[in-house]
Amino acid sequence: MANTLFDRTIAFAGICQAASLVQKMAKDGHCDQAAFDTAIQSILETNPSNTLAVYGNEANLRVGLECLVQDFDNTPSGSELTRYLISLMALERKLAGHRDGMSKLGERISTIERQLEHFDIHDEQMLSNIASIYLDVISPMGPRIQVTGTPSILQQPMTQHKVRALLLSGIRSAVLWRQTGGKRRHLIFGRKKMVEQAKIILARI
């Protein structure tokens, strides 16, 4: 993967998109469908030609880019959104150091790809299968991400499937962030540059 500000911004916008959609899904029981589709599809992009190919195009990351510009740059460090971002990146670091986990993740994603020859990705069973990858492979690595929202909505199985599938997409983007050279120092010292890059991308989509 290319190691440029653009690539890191795209990957980080992917993490922001996942976190933002988890927040919306947990509170309202629905979220931007196109952004959701992009997030889920990114999980299956295991051999992309470049960073942007994971998401298709820049416009598909509008929710994440807007989140990066509006929320990430102005949100207090203890906020719910920031907590999701930090938790996803911490889980990805544990996954990166766990060879068996990475291998198991690859196998499970390959299974999903085979199932897609017969089922639509939006079927409840397919979303349940994707969610179970997060539950079985990622979640046990801990610490668990505490998702907060509307209790009656969070109790619905379909909401749970979608939230876990979105968390898995956040892990996918966190893997990409690391592959593009993203490091914690970029979030501390390079935040303004990423926000400016995100604004440039938003201006042309």
Secondary structure as UniProt FT lines:
FT   HELIX           5..28
FT   HELIX           33..44
FT   HELIX           52..54
FT   HELIX           58..61
FT   HELIX           62..66
FT   HELIX           67..72
FT   TURN            73..74
FT   TURN            77..78
FT   HELIX           80..96
FT   HELIX           99..115
FT   TURN            116..118
FT   TURN            121..122
FT   HELIX           124..133
FT   HELIX           134..138
FT   HELIX           139..141
FT   HELIX           151..154
FT   HELIX           157..179
FT   TURN            180..181
FT   HELIX           184..189
FT   HELIX           191..203
//
